[in-house]
Amino acid sequence: MAAPERYYAVERLAELRSSILRQAKAMVMSRARVEKYRQADMVAAKDSYLELKKAKETLEKAIFDVQTLLMEVEEYELASLAGKLGRGLSGFNLMSANYKSIYDVLQGFASRIPAGDTVNAQIVGRLMNQIKLGYYPTDPDNIDLMLRGVAFPDGVTTNLLDPCCGCGKALRQLAQGNNCYTYGVELDESRAEEAQTRLHRVGFGSFFHCTVSHEAFHLLFLNPPYLSVLNENGGKSRHEKRFLIESIRCLMVGGLMIYVIPYYRLTPDICRVLADNFNDLTVWRFTDAEFKRFRQVAVMGLRKRKAAAAADTLWLERFTVSPEKIPCLSEMPENRYALPAKPVEVSTFKGEIFNERELEQQLRHSDSFEQMMARSELESGVKHPLLPLSIGQIGLIGGSGMINGLIECEHPHIIKGRIVKVVHTESVEKFTAEGKHMGSEIREVVTNKMIFNILTPQGFKSLT
């Protein structure tokens, strides 16, 4: 039986709490060794200083990771404290003599980190249900605000893709009245069936196992599951990053991406993917009530070819510590982003799991039926030999029954051919080498006789 799916943040917080305590202790011990060796052994003192520096860097990263996970379990006050502690630690002088104070602060902070049974059970239960459902519907009012910022081209049918479309409501809302063709992919079968009532095409199953045309979509709407979970082999899975990386190739160059995630998920790796693949990037937070509930933002940008030089990501990363600086969606100018005025056909769109309605759509775009009908017409049509038939070939055809039916000509008639076996005897005289007669040998000889029965208006005839 498969191992049960566990909530990643619960177990990871416990690991990080231990790591913070361990690294804080390592800093104190390394600093003491530096002081011990600095007068008598500079080589040992330098090695101890490098250990001290490494422990501080590891500690800073652990605190940053804790801050993200605290937001995920909705411990926002403690997450804010983690941010302040991390910033203070980054400016801490390693040669300071005031290590006891910082050690006490780190120890006090670690003791407050919720982990295991100390995490609010109600919050974990709700988040685990969200993991199971994998479904985060976007608020319709905020969809309207996003829609205000999109300019659809006149006279061009645009293709819209949602790789985790749920019931299809968000994509339908974006497309309504804008001359769009909508494509969605949904893992949950019941939601996928409902999405089929709203979208033009829906692929059943995981987006990661679907086959979709590259660079065929004008707009990519991506609101992926963002809770990290532990899979069966114990590895960490971050779907919001994988969805982003694997769906980019479906968007045409110049096409618009709308990426909906919590602001604290703008981690350096996510920011790197965004900056390397999109121009004119902007970040907009959801309206107050929705932002308070889910801390979501919409990252918008136009796809570009990946450049050789790495783009700056620091301005994006800063939003994770300064969400108050993110402008609201209501402030987005009208028609902020224009979709490419370029008609493109989506030649390939196949879900992971077979479903009848999607098969029907695929067959409509296939020439399989035309080829089958053309072959049928060829087989049922009149066939003419390339060269005139010999008398032997006519006999074979007639005997096999292929000449069997109405012959429409100047004198119409019905003909049926058949072969019958005829047995007759013959006598063969035998002689010796000297010419002396030895008698007669009787043999049975079997021959095939071709018979054509012909029915004409004048009567029946049989030809042999």
C-alpha positions as CSV (number, residue, x, y, z in Angstrom):
1,M,0.0,0.0,0.0
2,A,1.3,3.5,-0.8
3,A,2.6,5.6,2.0
4,P,0.1,8.3,3.2
5,E,0.8,11.8,1.9
6,R,2.1,14.0,4.7
7,Y,2.0,17.8,5.0
8,Y,5.5,19.0,4.3
9,A,5.5,22.1,6.4
10,V,4.7,20.2,9.6
11,E,7.7,18.0,9.4
12,R,10.1,20.5,7.8
13,L,9.4,23.0,10.6
14,A,10.5,20.5,13.2
15,E,13.8,19.9,11.2
16,L,14.5,23.6,10.9
17,R,13.8,24.2,14.6
18,S,16.5,21.6,15.4
19,S,18.8,23.2,12.7
20,I,18.5,26.7,14.2
21,L,19.3,25.5,17.7
22,R,22.3,23.5,16.3
23,Q,23.7,26.3,14.2
24,A,23.3,28.9,17.0
25,K,25.3,26.6,19.3
26,A,27.9,26.1,16.6
27,M,28.3,29.8,16.2
28,V,28.9,30.3,19.9
29,M,31.5,27.5,20.0
30,S,33.3,28.6,16.8
31,R,33.5,32.2,18.1
32,A,35.0,30.9,21.4
33,R,37.7,28.9,19.4
34,V,38.5,32.0,17.4
35,E,39.2,33.9,20.6
36,K,41.2,31.0,22.0
37,Y,43.5,30.7,18.9
38,R,43.8,34.3,17.7
39,Q,46.9,35.1,19.8
40,A,48.8,31.8,19.5
41,D,47.7,30.0,16.3
42,M,46.4,32.1,13.5
43,V,45.9,29.2,11.2
44,A,43.5,27.5,13.7
45,A,41.9,30.9,14.3
46,K,41.2,31.3,10.6
47,D,39.7,27.8,10.3
48,S,37.5,28.5,13.3
49,Y,36.4,31.8,11.7
50,L,35.4,30.1,8.5
51,E,33.4,27.6,10.5
52,L,31.7,30.5,12.2
53,K,30.9,32.2,8.9
54,K,29.5,29.0,7.5
55,A,27.3,28.4,10.5
56,K,25.9,31.9,10.2
57,E,25.1,31.4,6.5
58,T,23.3,28.1,7.3
59,L,21.4,29.7,10.1
60,E,20.2,32.6,7.9
61,K,18.9,30.2,5.3
62,A,17.1,28.1,7.9
63,I,15.4,31.2,9.2
64,F,14.4,32.3,5.7
65,D,12.9,28.8,5.1
66,V,11.1,28.9,8.4
67,Q,9.5,32.2,7.5
68,T,8.0,30.8,4.3
69,L,6.6,27.7,6.1
70,L,5.2,29.8,8.9
71,M,3.2,31.7,6.3
72,E,2.0,28.5,4.9
73,V,0.6,27.3,8.2
74,E,-0.8,30.9,8.8
75,E,1.5,31.8,11.6
76,Y,1.9,35.3,10.2
77,E,3.0,37.1,13.4
78,L,5.8,34.6,14.0
79,A,6.7,34.7,10.3
80,S,7.1,38.5,10.6
81,L,9.4,38.0,13.6
82,A,11.4,35.5,11.5
83,G,11.9,38.1,8.8
84,K,13.2,40.7,11.3
85,L,15.5,38.1,13.0
86,G,16.9,37.1,9.6
87,R,17.6,40.7,8.6
88,G,19.2,41.4,12.0
89,L,21.4,38.3,11.7
90,S,22.6,39.2,8.2
91,G,24.1,42.4,9.7
92,F,25.5,40.8,12.8
93,N,29.2,41.3,13.4
94,L,30.8,37.9,13.7
95,M,33.6,39.2,15.9
96,S,31.1,40.7,18.4
97,A,31.5,39.7,22.0
98,N,27.7,39.8,22.5
99,Y,26.9,36.2,21.5
100,K,24.9,35.3,24.6
101,S,22.2,37.8,23.7
102,I,21.8,36.5,20.1
103,Y,21.9,32.9,21.3
104,D,19.1,33.6,23.8
105,V,17.0,35.3,21.1
106,L,17.5,32.4,18.6
107,Q,16.7,29.8,21.3
108,G,13.6,31.7,22.3
109,F,12.5,32.0,18.6
110,A,13.1,28.3,18.0
111,S,11.0,27.3,21.0
112,R,8.0,29.1,19.4
113,I,8.3,27.4,16.1
114,P,5.1,25.2,15.7
115,A,5.9,21.7,14.6
116,G,4.2,18.3,14.9
117,D,1.5,18.3,17.6
118,T,2.1,22.0,18.3
119,V,0.7,23.1,14.9
120,N,-2.9,24.3,15.0
121,A,-4.8,21.1,14.2
122,Q,-7.6,23.0,12.5
123,I,-5.3,24.8,10.1
124,V,-3.4,21.6,9.2
125,G,-6.6,19.8,8.6
126,R,-7.9,22.4,6.3
127,L,-4.6,22.6,4.4
128,M,-4.4,18.9,4.1
129,N,-7.9,18.9,2.5
130,Q,-6.7,21.5,0.1
131,I,-3.7,19.2,-0.8
132,K,-6.0,16.3,-1.4
133,L,-8.3,18.3,-3.5
134,G,-5.6,20.3,-5.3
135,Y,-8.1,23.0,-6.0
136,Y,-7.7,26.7,-5.4
137,P,-10.5,28.6,-7.2
138,T,-9.7,32.2,-8.0
139,D,-12.0,34.9,-6.7
140,P,-14.3,36.2,-9.6
141,D,-13.9,39.8,-8.5
142,N,-10.1,39.6,-8.8
143,I,-10.5,37.9,-12.2
144,D,-12.5,40.9,-13.4
145,L,-9.6,43.2,-12.3
146,M,-7.1,41.1,-14.2
147,L,-9.3,41.1,-17.2
148,R,-9.4,44.9,-17.2
149,G,-5.6,44.8,-17.8
150,V,-5.8,42.6,-20.9
151,A,-6.3,43.9,-24.4
152,F,-7.6,41.3,-26.8
153,P,-6.8,41.8,-30.6
154,D,-9.6,42.6,-33.0
155,G,-10.6,40.0,-35.5
156,V,-8.3,37.3,-34.1
157,T,-9.4,34.3,-32.2
158,T,-7.1,33.8,-29.3
159,N,-6.2,30.6,-27.5
160,L,-6.3,30.5,-23.7
161,L,-4.8,27.7,-21.6
162,D,-5.3,26.8,-17.9
163,P,-3.1,23.8,-17.0
164,C,-5.1,23.2,-13.7
165,C,-8.5,24.5,-14.6
166,G,-10.7,23.1,-11.9
167,C,-14.3,23.6,-12.9
168,G,-13.3,26.0,-15.7
169,K,-14.9,29.1,-14.2
170,A,-11.8,31.3,-14.1
171,L,-10.9,30.7,-17.7
172,R,-14.5,31.0,-18.9
173,Q,-14.7,34.4,-17.2
174,L,-11.5,35.6,-18.9
175,A,-12.7,34.4,-22.3
176,Q,-16.4,35.5,-22.1
177,G,-17.2,37.8,-25.0
178,N,-13.6,38.1,-26.2
179,N,-13.5,35.8,-29.2
180,C,-11.4,33.1,-27.4
181,Y,-11.0,29.4,-27.7
182,T,-10.5,27.9,-24.2
183,Y,-8.3,24.8,-23.3
184,G,-8.1,23.4,-19.8
185,V,-6.5,20.4,-18.1
186,E,-7.8,19.0,-14.8
187,L,-6.7,16.1,-12.6
188,D,-10.0,15.5,-10.8
189,E,-12.5,13.7,-13.1
190,S,-15.6,15.3,-11.6
191,R,-14.3,18.8,-12.0
192,A,-13.0,18.0,-15.5
193,E,-16.5,16.9,-16.5
194,E,-17.9,20.1,-15.2
195,A,-15.2,22.1,-16.9
196,Q,-16.3,20.5,-20.2
197,T,-19.6,22.4,-19.9
198,R,-17.7,25.7,-19.8
199,L,-14.6,25.3,-21.9
200,H,-14.1,24.2,-25.5
201,R,-11.5,21.5,-24.8
202,V,-10.7,19.8,-21.6
203,G,-7.9,17.3,-21.0
204,F,-8.5,14.7,-18.3
205,G,-5.6,13.8,-16.0
206,S,-2.2,15.3,-15.0
207,F,-1.0,18.2,-17.1
208,F,2.5,16.7,-16.8
209,H,1.3,13.7,-18.8
210,C,-0.7,15.6,-21.4
211,T,0.4,16.3,-25.0
212,V,-0.1,20.0,-25.9
213,S,1.1,22.1,-28.8
214,H,4.1,24.3,-28.0
215,E,3.9,28.1,-28.5
216,A,0.2,27.9,-29.6
217,F,-1.5,29.9,-26.8
218,H,-1.9,33.7,-26.5
219,L,-2.7,33.6,-22.8
220,L,-1.6,31.2,-20.0
221,F,-3.6,31.4,-16.8
222,L,-1.8,29.5,-14.1
223,N,-3.2,29.1,-10.5
224,P,-1.4,25.9,-9.4
225,P,-1.4,24.0,-6.1
226,Y,1.3,25.6,-4.1
227,L,1.4,23.6,-0.8
228,S,4.5,21.5,-0.6
229,V,4.0,17.9,0.2
230,L,6.1,14.8,0.8
231,N,5.6,12.1,-1.8
232,E,5.9,8.4,-1.4
233,N,9.7,8.3,-1.6
234,G,10.1,11.1,1.0
235,G,11.1,13.7,-1.6
236,K,9.7,17.3,-1.5
237,S,7.4,18.3,-4.3
238,R,6.6,22.0,-5.2
239,H,4.0,21.9,-7.8
240,E,3.8,25.7,-8.3
241,K,7.4,25.7,-9.7
242,R,6.9,22.6,-11.9
243,F,3.7,23.8,-13.4
244,L,5.4,27.1,-14.2
245,I,8.4,25.5,-15.9
246,E,6.5,22.9,-17.9
247,S,3.6,25.2,-19.1
248,I,5.9,28.1,-20.3
249,R,6.6,26.2,-23.6
250,C,2.9,26.2,-24.5
251,L,2.8,30.0,-24.5
252,M,3.8,31.8,-27.7
253,V,6.5,34.5,-27.6
254,G,4.8,37.7,-26.7
255,G,1.9,35.8,-25.1
256,L,0.7,36.8,-21.6
257,M,1.1,34.8,-18.5
258,I,-1.0,35.3,-15.4
259,Y,0.6,33.4,-12.5
260,V,-1.4,33.3,-9.3
261,I,0.5,32.3,-6.1
262,P,0.9,33.5,-2.5
263,Y,3.4,36.4,-2.4
264,Y,5.7,34.5,-0.1
265,R,6.2,31.9,-2.8
266,L,8.2,34.4,-4.8
267,T,11.3,32.5,-3.7
268,P,14.7,33.0,-5.5
269,D,14.2,29.9,-7.7
270,I,10.7,31.0,-8.8
271,C,11.9,34.6,-9.4
272,R,14.8,33.3,-11.6
273,V,12.4,31.3,-13.8
274,L,10.1,34.4,-14.2
275,A,12.9,36.9,-14.9
276,D,14.6,34.6,-17.4
277,N,11.5,33.9,-19.5
278,F,9.3,37.0,-19.3
279,N,9.5,40.7,-20.2
280,D,7.5,43.5,-18.6
281,L,6.9,41.6,-15.3
282,T,4.6,43.1,-12.8
283,V,3.2,41.8,-9.5
284,W,-0.3,42.7,-8.2
285,R,-1.8,41.7,-4.9
286,F,-5.4,40.6,-4.6
287,T,-7.9,43.0,-3.0
288,D,-7.8,43.4,0.7
289,A,-10.3,40.7,1.8
290,E,-8.9,38.0,-0.5
291,F,-5.3,39.0,0.2
292,K,-5.9,38.6,3.9
293,R,-7.3,35.1,3.4
294,F,-4.8,33.6,0.9
295,R,-2.0,36.1,0.5
296,Q,-2.3,35.7,-3.2
297,V,-0.7,37.9,-5.9
298,A,-1.0,37.8,-9.7
299,V,2.4,37.9,-11.5
300,M,1.9,39.1,-15.1
301,G,4.4,39.2,-18.0
302,L,5.0,38.6,-21.7
303,R,7.0,35.6,-22.8
304,K,10.4,36.2,-24.3
305,R,13.2,34.0,-25.6
306,K,15.5,33.0,-22.8
307,A,18.6,35.2,-22.8
308,A,22.1,34.1,-22.2
309,A,22.7,36.7,-19.5
310,A,20.8,36.2,-16.2
311,A,18.2,38.9,-15.5
312,D,18.0,40.7,-12.1
313,T,15.6,39.1,-9.6
314,L,16.3,41.0,-6.4
315,W,13.4,43.4,-7.0
316,L,11.0,40.4,-7.2
317,E,12.4,38.7,-4.2
318,R,12.0,41.8,-2.0
319,F,8.2,41.4,-2.3
320,T,8.4,38.4,0.0
321,V,9.5,40.6,2.9
322,S,7.6,43.7,1.9
323,P,4.1,42.7,0.7
324,E,2.8,46.1,1.6
325,K,4.7,47.5,-1.3
326,I,2.8,45.3,-3.8
327,P,0.2,47.4,-5.7
328,C,-3.4,46.1,-5.7
329,L,-5.0,44.7,-8.8
330,S,-7.5,47.5,-8.7
331,E,-4.7,49.9,-9.5
332,M,-3.8,48.1,-12.8
333,P,-4.2,50.3,-15.8
334,E,-6.8,49.3,-18.3
335,N,-5.4,47.3,-21.3
336,R,-2.0,47.1,-19.6
337,Y,-1.1,44.0,-21.6
338,A,-1.9,43.4,-25.3
339,L,-2.2,39.8,-26.6
340,P,-0.5,39.1,-29.9
341,A,-2.6,39.7,-33.0
342,K,-1.5,36.4,-34.5
343,P,-3.9,33.6,-35.3
344,V,-2.5,30.2,-34.3
345,E,-4.0,26.7,-34.6
346,V,-3.6,24.3,-31.6
347,S,-2.8,21.2,-33.6
348,T,-2.2,18.9,-30.6
349,F,-4.2,18.8,-27.4
350,K,-4.5,15.3,-25.7
351,G,-5.2,14.6,-22.1
352,E,-3.6,11.9,-20.1
353,I,-6.9,9.9,-19.6
354,F,-9.3,8.9,-22.4
355,N,-12.7,10.5,-22.4
356,E,-15.4,10.2,-25.1
357,R,-16.1,13.9,-25.5
358,E,-12.4,14.8,-26.0
359,L,-12.1,11.9,-28.5
360,E,-14.9,13.3,-30.5
361,Q,-13.1,16.7,-30.6
362,Q,-9.9,15.0,-31.7
363,L,-11.7,13.1,-34.5
364,R,-13.3,16.3,-35.8
365,H,-9.8,17.6,-36.4
366,S,-8.5,14.4,-37.9
367,D,-8.7,13.2,-41.5
368,S,-8.9,9.5,-40.4
369,F,-12.6,9.2,-41.4
370,E,-12.0,10.8,-44.8
371,Q,-9.2,8.3,-45.5
372,M,-11.4,5.4,-44.4
373,M,-14.2,6.5,-46.7
374,A,-11.9,7.1,-49.6
375,R,-10.5,3.6,-49.2
376,S,-14.0,2.2,-49.0
377,E,-15.1,4.0,-52.2
378,L,-12.0,2.7,-54.0
379,E,-12.7,-0.9,-52.9
380,S,-16.3,-0.7,-53.9
381,G,-15.8,1.0,-57.2
382,V,-15.4,-0.5,-60.7
383,K,-11.9,-1.8,-61.2
384,H,-10.2,-2.2,-64.5
385,P,-7.2,-4.3,-65.2
386,L,-4.0,-2.6,-66.3
387,L,-3.7,-5.1,-69.3
388,P,-6.2,-7.2,-71.1
389,L,-6.8,-10.6,-69.5
390,S,-5.6,-13.8,-71.1
391,I,-8.0,-16.7,-71.6
392,G,-6.3,-18.6,-68.7
393,Q,-6.8,-15.6,-66.3
394,I,-10.5,-15.3,-67.4
395,G,-10.9,-19.0,-66.5
396,L,-9.3,-18.5,-63.1
397,I,-11.5,-15.5,-62.3
398,G,-14.6,-17.2,-63.5
399,G,-13.9,-20.4,-61.6
400,S,-13.3,-18.6,-58.4
401,G,-16.7,-17.1,-58.5
402,M,-15.6,-13.5,-59.0
403,I,-17.5,-13.3,-62.4
404,N,-20.9,-13.8,-60.7
405,G,-23.7,-11.3,-61.2
406,L,-25.3,-8.8,-63.5
407,I,-23.3,-7.7,-66.5
408,E,-24.5,-4.3,-67.7
409,C,-23.7,-3.9,-71.4
410,E,-25.4,-3.5,-74.8
411,H,-27.1,-7.0,-74.1
412,P,-27.5,-7.2,-70.3
413,H,-27.2,-10.7,-68.9
414,I,-26.5,-12.5,-65.6
415,I,-23.5,-14.8,-65.5
416,K,-22.2,-17.3,-63.0
417,G,-19.0,-19.2,-63.4
418,R,-17.9,-22.5,-61.8
419,I,-15.4,-25.3,-62.2
420,V,-16.4,-29.0,-62.1
421,K,-14.1,-32.0,-62.0
422,V,-14.5,-34.6,-64.9
423,V,-13.2,-38.1,-64.5
424,H,-12.6,-40.3,-67.5
425,T,-10.6,-43.4,-68.3
426,E,-8.0,-44.0,-71.0
427,S,-6.1,-47.1,-72.1
428,V,-2.3,-47.1,-72.5
429,E,-0.7,-49.9,-74.5
430,K,2.6,-51.3,-73.0
431,F,5.5,-52.7,-75.0
432,T,9.0,-54.1,-74.1
433,A,12.2,-52.7,-75.4
434,E,12.2,-55.3,-78.1
435,G,8.7,-54.2,-79.3
436,K,6.8,-57.1,-77.8
437,H,3.3,-56.2,-76.7
438,M,2.7,-56.6,-73.0
439,G,-0.9,-55.6,-72.7
440,S,-2.9,-52.5,-71.8
441,E,-3.0,-50.2,-68.7
442,I,-6.2,-48.5,-67.8
443,R,-5.9,-45.0,-66.1
444,E,-8.3,-42.6,-64.5
445,V,-7.7,-39.0,-65.6
446,V,-9.2,-36.1,-63.7
447,T,-9.7,-32.8,-65.5
448,N,-11.3,-29.4,-64.6
449,K,-14.1,-28.1,-66.8
450,M,-15.1,-24.5,-66.7
451,I,-18.8,-23.9,-67.0
452,F,-20.4,-20.4,-67.4
453,N,-24.2,-20.3,-66.9
454,I,-25.7,-17.3,-68.6
455,L,-29.2,-16.0,-68.2
456,T,-30.3,-13.6,-71.0
457,P,-33.7,-12.1,-71.9
458,Q,-33.8,-14.7,-74.6
459,G,-33.2,-17.7,-72.3
460,F,-30.7,-19.7,-70.4
461,K,-27.4,-20.9,-71.9
462,S,-24.5,-22.9,-70.5
463,L,-21.0,-22.5,-71.9
464,T,-18.2,-25.0,-71.2
